[in-house]
């Protein structure tokens, strides 16, 4: 049989993987190494050369888009419909199996699947049925708990509360939710996988049927499998099926949502006599980018080992820009995008990648100022995000009690037991009296027309708004925002979501305070004529959120988080905000496992660039509502080969001094009072008002000598030494 069409366009390692013997195989596919091509050609090889039936092949990937692409390419290569193949996502294949074996799974034949919103609504009804206070037991929190337990393969009876009241109540809600789902004949997304696993485990004949059917199991993005997905794969494989796993341990970046890098690292232990093939030839990036990425990722321990290379030449060096602050960073990046376009490139070829969702704001401001179309890939613009809209609704109510839209949004966020029945009563009065919802709510309270519980909740909300308004009177704009966030406990409300999502929302809310602090209010500006600073800022937010996302067909700059960027590539990539505490994220610095995942995330970001990679960081940054802070460059910059970096703007001398001081071992303590040069750069000091800090810089002499100190809570400040009242720590 002529198989040249299957192998001719492959490199040697790709051929080795595609035409390998019938055995377990782990294909370590580096970024840009053609992993999808290998997986599709392997399917064609099995059918056309090994004479495997399409019905004996199970191919699994992680997204519907990837599954659709794989199916189309497989049909083209096989020159026949791929209907016999079971090819799809984990959820899609589980759904197919449950539809076929609904009776064995204990489901009605026409069972329905709940989407995330429907699931949360059902959980909310269950909480109400249990007569629990939803303000204390929010549906969103309970839904997250249920899904996370299912992803670990746990039913309510498998969860030990260990005397913890929270866990005990969550288990109670989970149990009641399961009963409700069973009664209604519905299942959620997490249930698809868990029910499939349980059905196969308890029905030996059914499992034997699929063991006989699936002789070949191919898995894409193997490093992203979570516990239940991996358990399902091992169960389906049994002792006879050959598993062909394609993945990259260096691109395992989803540990926060349950993916376990151990699965790919231990593949050869679980699937014995497995052949390992490394795809290291990269068809995407230049040699310099790949060498820098290889050097960076080599700092991780426990890797399976891989060295990307290309025959496309070294290309340009990696540019590094050291910005004065986050606004300077944004101005520089947008100016380089403009330069790219002026030289014949397109905006859609440019991607701005950041670690934290909140970082998008300053780039959005610059892009809007220059009337440059942009798209926040896989997300919303800053002022369109739900948590930001929630916060702005409170700020509008503080300024204008009769803003109905803001009243509707804020009244039960966070949840305080003001339900639709209560709001219907308020709306009816507002309509009858032709007044605002605020005025109608006050009428309800004055007339005592609500139930005691609703009366108390609504009155509490209105008193809260009034108290915030009184408290923030005369405060600077950013302090008003911070005080509102503190009083409303919006950030605490988001603690009830998953850790990563909760952290992102809280960072966005803190960034709103930064947006307020950097907002340039000019009373002479015609746009803000007659407005207070707060009203001007609220108008600014509306105008920016009103700038709609660029259409899919429009040439637009791409903004996205590094997690979102995985699987994508661009000619020009800006990797921004490489600073300690930001990237790597502060939450990961003290945890070796998480720090290694942050490094993998940096590796993923670097390998998105095809032609040009520009890295930036700031000497000081206002982020998450904090004052200007001196920023320590990311440790990842130290791990890149210096000969491959080219500084666009060299750091200032004082910056170099500070940087070196932080990198050195702690200095010896010395007496401040007895020395003509009382401080050392990098020395720890304390101040009666500002707390503890680190000396960054000194200038002048005698009574006019000044010292710059970066205080933990206040940021960087210059103090005259003679009056500074500093003490050595």
C-alpha positions as CSV (number, residue, x, y, z in Angstrom):
1,X,0.0,0.0,0.0
2,X,1.3,3.5,-0.9
3,X,1.4,5.4,2.4
4,X,3.6,8.3,1.0
5,X,0.7,10.7,1.4
6,X,0.7,10.0,5.1
7,X,4.4,10.5,5.7
8,X,5.9,12.7,3.0
9,X,5.1,16.0,4.6
10,X,6.3,15.0,8.1
11,X,9.7,15.4,9.7
12,X,11.6,12.4,11.1
13,X,10.2,12.6,14.6
14,X,6.7,13.1,13.3
15,X,7.0,10.1,11.1
16,X,8.3,8.1,14.1
17,X,5.2,9.0,16.1
18,X,2.7,8.4,13.2
19,X,4.1,5.1,12.0
20,X,5.1,3.7,15.4
21,X,4.2,0.2,16.4
22,X,0.9,-0.7,18.1
23,X,1.8,0.1,21.6
24,X,1.3,2.8,24.2
25,X,2.9,6.0,23.0
26,X,3.6,9.4,24.6
27,X,4.3,12.2,22.1
28,X,5.9,15.1,23.9
29,X,4.9,17.8,21.4
30,X,6.6,21.2,22.0
31,X,4.9,24.5,21.1
32,X,4.5,24.9,17.4
33,X,5.7,21.4,16.6
34,X,2.7,20.2,14.6
35,X,1.0,18.0,17.3
36,X,-2.5,18.1,15.6
37,X,-1.0,17.0,12.3
38,X,0.6,14.1,14.1
39,X,-2.5,13.0,15.9
40,X,-4.7,13.2,12.7
41,X,-2.1,11.3,10.6
42,X,-1.9,8.7,13.3
43,X,-5.6,8.1,13.0
44,X,-5.2,7.8,9.2
45,X,-2.3,5.4,9.7
46,X,-4.3,3.1,12.0
47,X,-7.1,2.9,9.5
48,X,-5.2,2.7,6.2
49,X,-2.1,0.8,7.2
50,X,-2.9,-1.1,10.4
51,X,-6.4,-1.9,9.0
52,X,-8.1,-0.7,12.2
53,X,-11.8,-0.1,11.9
54,X,-12.8,3.5,12.4
55,X,-15.3,2.1,15.0
56,X,-12.4,0.9,17.1
57,X,-10.9,4.4,17.5
58,X,-11.7,6.9,20.3
59,X,-10.1,10.4,19.9
60,X,-10.5,12.9,22.7
61,X,-9.7,16.6,22.9
62,X,-10.6,19.5,25.1
63,X,-12.7,22.0,23.0
64,X,-15.5,21.6,20.5
65,X,-13.5,23.8,18.1
66,X,-10.5,21.5,18.2
67,X,-12.7,18.4,17.8
68,X,-14.4,19.9,14.8
69,X,-11.0,20.8,13.2
70,X,-9.7,17.3,13.9
71,X,-12.8,15.7,12.4
72,X,-12.6,17.8,9.2
73,X,-8.9,17.1,8.7
74,X,-9.4,13.4,9.4
75,X,-12.1,13.1,6.8
76,X,-9.9,14.9,4.3
77,X,-7.0,12.7,4.9
78,X,-9.0,9.5,4.9
79,X,-11.1,10.7,1.9
80,X,-14.1,9.3,3.6
81,X,-16.7,10.3,6.3
82,X,-15.4,10.0,9.9
83,X,-18.8,9.0,11.2
84,X,-17.5,5.8,12.7
85,X,-14.9,7.6,14.8
86,X,-15.8,8.6,18.3
87,X,-14.1,11.9,18.2
88,X,-15.0,14.8,20.5
89,X,-14.5,16.4,23.9
90,X,-14.6,14.5,27.2
91,X,-18.1,16.0,27.8
92,X,-19.3,15.3,24.3
93,X,-18.2,11.6,24.4
94,X,-19.7,11.1,27.8
95,X,-23.0,12.6,26.6
96,X,-23.0,10.3,23.6
97,X,-22.4,7.3,25.9
98,X,-25.1,8.3,28.3
99,X,-27.6,8.9,25.6
100,X,-26.9,5.4,24.3
101,X,-27.1,3.8,27.7
102,X,-29.5,6.0,29.6
103,X,-31.2,3.0,31.3
104,X,-27.9,1.6,32.6
105,X,-27.0,5.1,33.9
106,X,-30.3,5.4,35.8
107,X,-31.5,8.3,33.6
108,X,-34.7,9.0,31.8
109,X,-34.4,8.5,28.0
110,X,-35.0,12.2,27.3
111,X,-32.8,13.6,30.1
112,X,-31.9,17.2,29.8
113,X,-28.6,19.0,30.4
114,X,-28.4,22.1,32.6
115,X,-26.2,24.9,31.5
116,X,-24.3,26.8,34.2
117,X,-27.1,29.4,34.7
118,X,-29.8,26.8,34.9
119,X,-27.7,24.8,37.4
120,X,-27.2,27.8,39.6
121,X,-31.0,28.6,39.5
122,X,-31.8,25.1,40.6
123,X,-29.2,25.3,43.4
124,X,-30.9,28.5,44.5
125,X,-34.3,26.8,44.7
126,X,-32.8,24.0,46.7
127,X,-31.3,26.4,49.2
128,X,-34.7,28.1,49.5
129,X,-36.4,24.7,50.0
130,X,-33.9,23.9,52.8
131,X,-34.9,27.2,54.4
132,X,-31.4,28.5,54.4
133,X,-30.4,32.1,54.3
134,X,-29.0,32.7,50.8
135,X,-27.1,35.7,52.1
136,X,-25.1,33.2,54.2
137,X,-25.2,30.3,51.7
138,X,-25.1,31.9,48.2
139,X,-26.1,29.7,45.3
140,X,-22.9,30.6,43.4
141,X,-20.8,29.3,46.2
142,X,-22.8,26.1,46.6
143,X,-22.6,25.5,42.8
144,X,-18.9,25.8,42.8
145,X,-18.6,23.4,45.7
146,X,-20.8,20.8,44.0
147,X,-18.9,21.0,40.7
148,X,-15.5,20.8,42.3
149,X,-16.5,17.7,44.3
150,X,-17.9,16.0,41.2
151,X,-14.6,16.7,39.3
152,X,-12.9,14.8,42.1
153,X,-15.3,12.0,41.7
154,X,-17.1,12.5,45.0
155,X,-20.8,12.1,45.9
156,X,-22.2,13.7,49.1
157,X,-21.7,10.4,51.0
158,X,-18.0,10.4,50.1
159,X,-17.3,13.9,51.7
160,X,-16.1,14.0,55.3
161,X,-17.0,17.2,57.1
162,X,-14.5,16.6,59.9
163,X,-16.7,18.7,62.2
164,X,-16.6,21.7,59.9
165,X,-20.0,23.5,59.8
166,X,-19.4,24.9,56.4
167,X,-18.6,21.6,54.7
168,X,-21.5,19.9,56.6
169,X,-24.0,22.5,55.1
170,X,-22.5,22.3,51.7
171,X,-22.9,18.5,51.7
172,X,-26.5,18.9,52.7
173,X,-27.1,21.3,49.8
174,X,-25.3,18.9,47.4
175,X,-27.4,16.0,48.6
176,X,-30.7,17.9,48.2
177,X,-29.5,19.2,44.8
178,X,-28.8,15.6,43.6
179,X,-32.3,14.5,44.7
180,X,-33.9,17.4,42.8
181,X,-31.9,16.6,39.6
182,X,-33.0,13.0,39.8
183,X,-36.6,13.9,40.3
184,X,-36.5,16.3,37.3
185,X,-34.5,14.1,35.0
186,X,-31.7,16.6,34.5
187,X,-27.9,16.5,34.8
188,X,-25.2,19.2,34.8
189,X,-21.9,19.3,32.9
190,X,-19.8,17.8,35.7
191,X,-22.4,15.0,36.1
192,X,-21.8,14.0,32.5
193,X,-18.3,12.7,33.3
194,X,-19.0,11.4,36.8
195,X,-22.2,9.5,35.8
196,X,-20.3,8.0,32.8
197,X,-17.4,6.8,35.0
198,X,-19.8,5.4,37.6
199,X,-22.0,3.6,35.0
200,X,-19.0,1.9,33.4
201,X,-17.6,0.9,36.8
202,X,-20.8,-0.7,38.1
203,X,-21.8,-2.4,34.8
204,X,-19.2,-5.0,33.9
205,X,-20.9,-6.1,30.7
206,X,-21.1,-2.5,29.4
207,X,-17.4,-1.9,30.3
208,X,-16.4,-5.1,28.5
209,X,-18.3,-4.0,25.4
210,X,-16.3,-0.8,25.2
211,X,-13.1,-2.6,26.0
212,X,-13.7,-4.8,23.0
213,X,-14.8,-1.8,20.8
214,X,-12.1,0.8,21.6
215,X,-8.7,-0.7,20.6
216,X,-7.1,2.7,20.1
217,X,-7.5,5.7,22.3
218,X,-5.9,9.0,21.2
219,X,-5.8,12.0,23.6
220,X,-4.8,15.6,22.7
221,X,-3.5,18.1,25.3
222,X,-2.9,15.2,27.7
223,X,-1.2,17.5,30.3
224,X,-4.6,19.2,30.9
225,X,-6.5,16.2,32.1
226,X,-8.0,16.4,35.6
227,X,-8.7,13.6,38.0
228,X,-12.0,12.4,36.7
229,X,-11.0,12.7,33.0
230,X,-7.8,10.7,33.7
231,X,-9.8,8.0,35.6
232,X,-12.2,7.7,32.7
233,X,-9.4,7.3,30.2
234,X,-7.7,4.6,32.3
235,X,-11.0,2.8,32.7
236,X,-11.8,2.8,29.0
237,X,-8.3,1.7,28.1
238,X,-8.4,-1.3,30.3
239,X,-5.5,-3.8,29.7
240,X,-5.8,-4.1,25.9
241,X,-6.4,-0.7,24.2
242,X,-3.3,1.3,23.0
243,X,-3.2,4.8,24.3
244,X,-1.6,7.5,22.1
245,X,-1.2,10.6,24.3
246,X,-0.1,13.9,22.8
247,X,0.9,16.7,25.2
248,X,3.6,18.9,26.7
249,X,4.5,19.0,30.3
250,X,6.1,22.4,29.8
251,X,2.7,23.8,28.8
252,X,0.7,22.6,31.8
253,X,-0.8,25.8,33.1
254,X,-4.2,24.9,34.4
255,X,-3.4,23.5,37.8
256,X,-5.8,26.0,39.4
257,X,-8.7,24.4,37.6
258,X,-7.8,20.8,38.4
259,X,-5.4,19.8,35.7
260,X,-2.7,17.5,37.1
261,X,0.8,17.6,35.5
262,X,1.5,14.3,37.3
263,X,-0.6,12.5,34.7
264,X,1.8,13.2,31.8
265,X,4.9,12.9,34.0
266,X,3.8,9.4,35.2
267,X,2.4,8.2,31.9
268,X,5.0,5.5,31.4
269,X,4.3,4.2,34.9
270,X,0.6,3.8,34.3
271,X,0.9,2.6,30.7
272,X,3.8,0.2,30.7
273,X,6.3,-0.3,27.8
274,X,5.2,3.1,26.4
275,X,7.4,4.6,23.6
276,X,8.2,8.3,24.1
277,X,8.7,10.5,21.0
278,X,9.8,14.1,21.3
279,X,8.6,16.7,18.8
280,X,11.2,19.4,19.1
281,X,11.3,21.1,15.7
282,X,9.3,24.3,16.0
283,X,7.6,25.7,12.9
284,X,6.5,29.0,14.6
285,X,9.1,31.0,16.3
286,X,12.6,32.3,15.6
287,X,15.8,30.7,17.0
288,X,16.4,33.5,19.5
289,X,12.9,33.2,20.9
290,X,13.2,29.5,21.2
291,X,16.6,29.6,22.8
292,X,15.4,32.0,25.4
293,X,12.3,29.9,26.1
294,X,14.4,26.8,26.4
295,X,16.7,28.4,28.9
296,X,13.9,29.7,31.0
297,X,11.9,26.4,31.3
298,X,15.1,24.5,32.1
299,X,14.8,26.0,35.6
300,X,11.9,23.7,36.3
301,X,12.5,20.4,38.0
302,X,11.0,17.1,37.1
303,X,10.6,17.9,33.4
304,X,10.4,15.1,30.9
305,X,13.0,17.0,28.8
306,X,12.7,18.7,25.5
307,X,14.7,21.3,23.5
308,X,12.8,23.3,20.9
309,X,14.8,24.3,17.7
310,X,14.1,25.7,14.3
311,X,15.8,25.8,10.9
312,X,14.2,29.2,10.1
313,X,17.2,31.3,11.5
314,X,17.8,33.2,14.7
315,X,15.7,36.3,13.9
316,X,15.8,39.5,16.0
317,X,16.8,39.7,19.6
318,X,14.1,39.9,22.3
319,X,13.5,43.6,23.1
320,X,13.1,44.7,26.7
321,X,11.5,47.9,27.7
322,X,11.8,49.3,31.2
323,X,8.9,51.7,31.7
324,X,8.7,54.4,34.3
325,X,5.2,53.3,35.3
326,X,2.2,51.4,33.9
327,X,1.1,54.3,31.8
328,X,4.5,54.7,30.2
329,X,4.4,50.9,29.5
330,X,1.0,51.2,27.8
331,X,2.1,54.2,25.7
332,X,5.2,52.4,24.5
333,X,3.3,49.2,23.6
334,X,0.6,51.1,21.6
335,X,3.2,53.2,19.9
336,X,5.0,50.1,18.8
337,X,1.8,48.6,17.5
338,X,1.3,51.8,15.5
339,X,4.8,51.5,14.2
340,X,4.1,47.9,13.1
341,X,1.0,49.0,11.2
342,X,2.9,51.9,9.5
343,X,5.5,49.5,8.3
344,X,2.8,47.4,6.6
345,X,1.7,45.0,9.3
346,X,-1.9,44.6,10.6
347,X,-3.2,45.3,14.0
348,X,-4.6,41.7,14.3
349,X,-1.0,40.4,14.1
350,X,-0.2,42.1,17.4
351,X,-1.0,40.5,20.8
352,X,-0.6,42.1,24.3
353,X,-0.3,39.3,26.9
354,X,-0.7,39.9,30.6
355,X,-0.8,37.8,33.7
356,X,-3.6,39.6,35.5
357,X,-7.0,40.5,33.9
358,X,-6.9,43.9,35.6
359,X,-3.8,44.9,33.6
360,X,-5.9,45.4,30.5
361,X,-7.3,48.7,31.7
362,X,-4.3,50.9,31.0
363,X,-3.8,49.4,27.5
364,X,-7.5,49.9,26.7
365,X,-7.2,53.5,27.7
366,X,-4.3,54.1,25.4
367,X,-5.9,52.2,22.5
368,X,-9.1,54.2,22.9
369,X,-7.2,57.5,23.1
370,X,-5.6,56.6,19.7
371,X,-8.8,55.4,18.2
372,X,-7.2,52.0,17.6
373,X,-9.6,49.1,17.3
374,X,-8.9,46.3,19.8
375,X,-10.5,43.1,21.0
376,X,-10.2,41.5,24.5
377,X,-9.9,37.9,23.4
378,X,-11.9,35.5,25.5
379,X,-13.1,38.2,27.9
380,X,-14.8,41.6,28.5
381,X,-13.4,45.1,28.4
382,X,-12.5,46.4,31.8
383,X,-15.6,48.6,32.4
384,X,-17.9,45.9,31.0
385,X,-16.9,43.3,33.6
386,X,-19.7,42.2,36.0
387,X,-17.8,43.1,39.2
388,X,-16.9,46.6,37.8
389,X,-20.5,47.2,36.9
390,X,-21.6,46.2,40.4
391,X,-19.1,48.6,42.0
392,X,-20.1,51.4,39.6
393,X,-23.8,50.9,40.4
394,X,-23.0,51.6,44.1
395,X,-21.0,54.7,43.1
396,X,-23.9,56.0,41.0
397,X,-26.4,55.4,43.8
398,X,-24.1,57.3,46.2
399,X,-24.3,60.3,43.7
400,X,-27.8,59.8,42.4
401,X,-30.3,57.8,44.5
402,X,-32.9,57.9,41.7
403,X,-30.8,55.9,39.2
404,X,-33.2,53.0,38.7
405,X,-30.7,50.8,36.7
406,X,-28.1,51.1,39.4
407,X,-30.6,50.4,42.2
408,X,-31.7,47.2,40.4
409,X,-28.1,46.1,40.0
410,X,-26.9,46.9,43.5
411,X,-29.9,46.1,45.7
412,X,-29.0,42.4,46.1
413,X,-25.3,42.3,45.3
414,X,-23.9,40.9,47.5
415,X,-26.9,38.7,48.2
416,X,-28.9,40.2,51.1
417,X,-32.2,38.4,50.8
418,X,-34.0,40.9,48.6
419,X,-35.8,38.7,46.2
420,X,-38.0,39.2,43.1
421,X,-41.2,39.3,45.1
422,X,-39.9,42.3,47.1
423,X,-38.6,44.0,44.0
424,X,-42.0,43.5,42.3
425,X,-43.7,45.3,45.1
426,X,-41.2,48.2,44.8
427,X,-41.6,48.4,41.0
428,X,-45.4,48.4,41.4
429,X,-45.3,51.4,43.7
430,X,-42.8,53.2,41.5
431,X,-45.1,52.7,38.5
432,X,-48.2,53.8,40.4
433,X,-46.6,56.9,41.9
434,X,-44.4,57.6,38.8
435,X,-41.4,57.8,41.0
436,X,-37.9,56.2,41.2
437,X,-37.3,52.8,42.7
438,X,-35.4,54.5,45.6
439,X,-38.4,56.6,46.5
440,X,-40.7,53.6,46.1
441,X,-38.5,51.5,48.4
442,X,-38.7,54.3,51.0
443,X,-42.5,54.2,50.7
444,X,-42.5,50.5,51.3
445,X,-40.5,51.0,54.4
446,X,-42.5,53.9,55.7
447,X,-45.8,52.1,55.1
448,X,-44.4,48.8,56.5
449,X,-46.0,47.0,53.5
450,X,-43.4,44.2,53.3
451,X,-42.7,41.1,55.3
452,X,-40.5,41.6,58.3
453,X,-37.6,39.9,56.6
454,X,-37.9,41.9,53.3
455,X,-38.5,45.1,55.3
456,X,-35.3,44.6,57.3
457,X,-33.2,43.6,54.2
458,X,-34.4,46.6,52.1
459,X,-34.0,49.1,54.9
460,X,-30.5,47.7,55.6
461,X,-29.5,48.3,51.9
462,X,-30.8,51.8,51.9
463,X,-29.1,52.7,55.2
464,X,-25.9,51.2,53.8
465,X,-26.0,53.5,50.7
466,X,-26.7,56.5,52.9
467,X,-23.9,55.7,55.3
468,X,-21.4,55.3,52.4
469,X,-22.5,58.6,50.9
470,X,-21.9,60.4,54.3
471,X,-18.6,58.6,54.9
472,X,-17.0,59.5,51.5
473,X,-18.1,63.1,51.5
474,X,-15.0,65.2,50.8
475,X,-12.7,62.2,50.1
476,X,-10.5,62.0,47.1
477,X,-12.0,59.9,44.2
478,X,-9.9,56.8,44.7
479,X,-10.6,56.8,48.5
480,X,-14.3,57.0,47.8
481,X,-14.1,53.9,45.7
482,X,-12.0,52.1,48.3
483,X,-14.4,53.0,51.1
484,X,-17.3,51.8,49.0
485,X,-15.7,48.5,48.4
486,X,-14.9,48.1,52.0
487,X,-18.4,49.0,53.2
488,X,-20.3,46.9,50.7
489,X,-18.0,43.9,51.1
490,X,-18.2,43.2,47.3
491,X,-14.7,41.6,47.3
492,X,-15.6,39.3,50.2
493,X,-18.7,38.2,48.2
494,X,-16.4,36.9,45.4
495,X,-14.5,34.7,47.9
496,X,-17.4,32.3,47.4
497,X,-16.3,31.5,43.8
498,X,-13.3,29.3,42.7
499,X,-9.9,30.6,43.9
500,X,-8.6,31.9,40.5
501,X,-11.9,33.5,39.4
502,X,-12.3,35.1,42.8
503,X,-8.8,36.5,42.7
504,X,-9.3,37.9,39.3
505,X,-12.6,39.7,40.3
506,X,-11.0,41.1,43.4
507,X,-8.0,42.4,41.5
508,X,-10.3,44.0,39.0
509,X,-12.2,45.8,41.8
510,X,-8.9,47.0,43.3
511,X,-7.9,48.2,39.9
512,X,-11.0,50.3,39.7
513,X,-9.6,52.4,42.6
514,X,-6.4,52.8,40.6
515,X,-8.5,53.9,37.6
516,X,-10.1,56.5,39.9
517,X,-6.8,57.7,41.2
518,X,-5.3,58.2,37.8
519,X,-8.4,59.7,36.3
520,X,-7.6,63.2,35.1
521,X,-10.4,65.4,36.1
522,X,-10.4,68.9,34.6
523,X,-13.3,71.2,35.6
524,X,-12.6,73.3,32.5
525,X,-13.1,70.3,30.2
526,X,-16.3,70.9,28.3
527,X,-17.1,67.2,28.6
528,X,-17.2,67.5,32.4
529,X,-18.7,70.9,32.7
530,X,-20.8,71.3,35.9
531,X,-19.9,67.8,37.0
532,X,-18.3,66.7,40.3
533,X,-15.1,64.5,40.0
534,X,-17.3,61.4,40.9
535,X,-19.9,62.2,38.2
536,X,-17.1,62.9,35.7
537,X,-15.4,59.6,36.4
538,X,-18.7,57.7,36.1
539,X,-19.4,59.3,32.8
540,X,-15.8,58.4,31.7
541,X,-16.6,54.8,32.6
542,X,-19.8,54.7,30.6
543,X,-18.1,56.2,27.6
544,X,-15.3,53.7,27.7
545,X,-17.6,50.7,28.2
546,X,-19.7,52.0,25.3
547,X,-16.8,51.6,23.0
548,X,-17.8,48.2,21.6
549,X,-15.5,45.4,20.9
550,X,-14.1,45.3,17.5
551,X,-16.1,43.0,15.2
552,X,-14.6,39.6,14.4
553,X,-13.8,40.7,10.8
554,X,-12.2,44.0,11.9
555,X,-8.4,44.4,12.0
556,X,-7.9,44.9,15.7
557,X,-5.2,44.6,18.3
558,X,-5.5,41.4,20.5
559,X,-5.5,41.7,24.3
560,X,-5.6,38.6,26.4
561,X,-4.4,36.9,29.6
562,X,-1.6,34.4,29.2
563,X,-3.9,31.6,30.1
564,X,-6.2,32.5,27.2
565,X,-3.3,32.8,24.8
566,X,-2.4,29.1,24.9
567,X,-2.8,27.5,21.5
568,X,-2.6,30.9,19.6
569,X,0.3,32.5,17.8
570,X,1.1,36.1,16.5
571,X,3.9,37.7,14.5
572,X,4.3,40.4,17.2
573,X,3.9,39.6,20.9
574,X,4.1,42.0,23.9
575,X,4.7,40.2,27.2
576,X,4.0,42.9,29.7
577,X,4.2,43.4,33.5
578,X,7.2,41.1,34.2
579,X,7.6,42.1,37.9
580,X,7.8,40.2,41.1
581,X,4.4,39.8,42.7
582,X,2.7,40.4,39.4
583,X,4.4,37.8,37.2
584,X,5.2,35.5,38.9
585,X,2.0,36.2,40.8
586,X,2.4,36.9,44.5
587,X,0.2,33.9,45.4
588,X,2.7,31.5,43.7
589,X,6.0,32.9,45.0
590,X,6.2,30.9,48.2
591,X,4.9,27.6,46.7
592,X,7.4,25.8,44.6
593,X,4.8,23.9,42.6
594,X,2.9,27.0,41.7
595,X,6.0,28.9,40.9
596,X,6.9,26.3,38.4
597,X,3.5,26.6,36.8
598,X,4.1,30.4,36.6
599,X,7.3,29.7,34.8
600,X,5.5,27.4,32.4
601,X,3.0,30.2,31.8
602,X,5.9,32.6,30.9
603,X,7.2,29.9,28.5
604,X,3.8,29.6,26.9
605,X,3.7,33.4,26.5
606,X,7.1,33.6,24.9
607,X,6.4,30.8,22.4
608,X,3.3,32.6,21.1
609,X,5.6,34.9,19.2
610,X,6.5,34.1,15.6
611,X,8.8,37.0,14.6
612,X,9.2,39.5,17.3
613,X,8.9,39.3,21.1
614,X,8.9,42.5,23.3
615,X,9.0,42.1,27.1
616,X,8.2,45.0,29.4
617,X,8.1,45.9,33.0
618,X,7.8,49.0,35.1
619,X,10.0,50.7,37.7
620,X,6.8,51.7,39.6
621,X,3.2,50.6,39.2
622,X,-0.1,51.6,40.5
623,X,-2.1,48.4,40.5
624,X,-5.0,46.9,42.5
625,X,-5.7,50.3,44.1
626,X,-2.2,50.7,45.7
627,X,-0.1,53.8,45.6
628,X,3.0,54.0,43.3
629,X,5.2,51.1,44.3
630,X,8.8,50.3,43.4
631,X,8.7,47.2,41.3
632,X,11.3,44.5,41.4
633,X,11.8,42.9,37.9
634,X,10.6,39.4,37.6
635,X,13.0,36.6,38.4
636,X,12.1,35.2,35.0
637,X,14.1,38.0,33.4
638,X,17.2,36.8,35.3
639,X,16.7,33.4,33.8
640,X,16.9,34.6,30.2
641,X,20.2,34.7,28.4
642,X,21.5,38.3,28.6
643,X,23.0,38.0,25.1
644,X,19.5,37.5,23.6
645,X,18.0,40.6,25.2
646,X,18.3,44.1,23.8
647,X,17.2,47.0,26.0
648,X,15.1,49.6,24.2
649,X,15.5,52.0,27.1
650,X,18.2,51.3,29.6
651,X,17.2,51.6,33.3
652,X,18.1,54.7,35.2
653,X,21.1,54.6,37.4
654,X,19.1,54.8,40.6
655,X,17.0,51.9,39.3
656,X,20.1,49.8,38.8
657,X,21.2,50.6,42.3
658,X,17.9,49.6,43.8
659,X,17.7,46.5,41.6
660,X,21.2,45.3,42.7
661,X,20.4,46.1,46.3
662,X,17.3,43.9,46.3
663,X,19.2,41.0,44.7
664,X,22.0,41.1,47.2
665,X,22.0,39.5,50.6
666,X,20.6,41.6,53.4
667,X,23.0,44.3,54.6
668,X,24.4,44.4,58.1
669,X,22.5,46.6,60.6
670,X,24.2,49.9,61.5
671,X,23.4,52.8,63.8
672,X,21.7,55.6,61.9
673,X,22.4,58.3,64.5
674,X,26.2,57.8,64.6
675,X,26.9,57.8,60.9
676,X,27.4,60.6,58.4
677,X,26.1,58.2,55.7
678,X,23.2,56.8,57.8
679,X,21.6,54.5,55.3
680,X,22.6,51.6,53.1
681,X,20.6,50.9,49.9
682,X,18.4,47.9,50.6
683,X,18.4,48.5,54.4
684,X,15.2,47.8,56.3
685,X,13.9,50.7,58.3
686,X,10.7,51.7,60.2
687,X,8.8,54.9,60.5
688,X,6.3,55.8,63.2
689,X,3.6,56.8,60.7
690,X,4.4,54.8,57.5
691,X,5.5,51.5,59.0
692,X,8.3,49.3,57.8
693,X,10.1,49.8,54.5
694,X,13.3,49.4,52.5
695,X,15.8,52.2,51.5
696,X,15.8,52.6,47.7
697,X,17.9,55.8,47.1
698,X,19.7,58.8,48.7
699,X,20.6,62.2,47.6
700,X,22.0,65.5,49.0
701,X,24.0,66.1,52.2
702,X,23.7,67.7,55.5
703,X,20.3,69.0,56.6
704,X,19.1,68.8,53.0
705,X,19.9,65.1,52.5
706,X,16.9,63.0,51.4
707,X,16.2,59.3,51.5
708,X,13.7,57.4,49.3
709,X,12.0,54.5,51.2
710,X,9.6,52.0,49.8
711,X,7.0,51.4,52.6
712,X,5.0,48.2,52.5
713,X,1.7,49.9,53.0
714,X,2.3,53.4,51.6
715,X,4.6,52.8,48.6
716,X,7.6,54.9,47.8
717,X,8.3,58.2,49.6
718,X,11.1,60.8,49.8
719,X,11.9,61.9,53.3
720,X,14.3,64.6,54.6
721,X,16.7,62.6,56.8
722,X,17.0,65.3,59.5
723,X,13.2,65.1,60.2
724,X,12.5,61.5,59.1
725,X,12.4,59.8,62.5
726,X,13.5,56.5,60.9
727,X,14.8,53.6,62.9
728,X,16.8,50.6,61.7
729,X,15.0,47.3,61.8
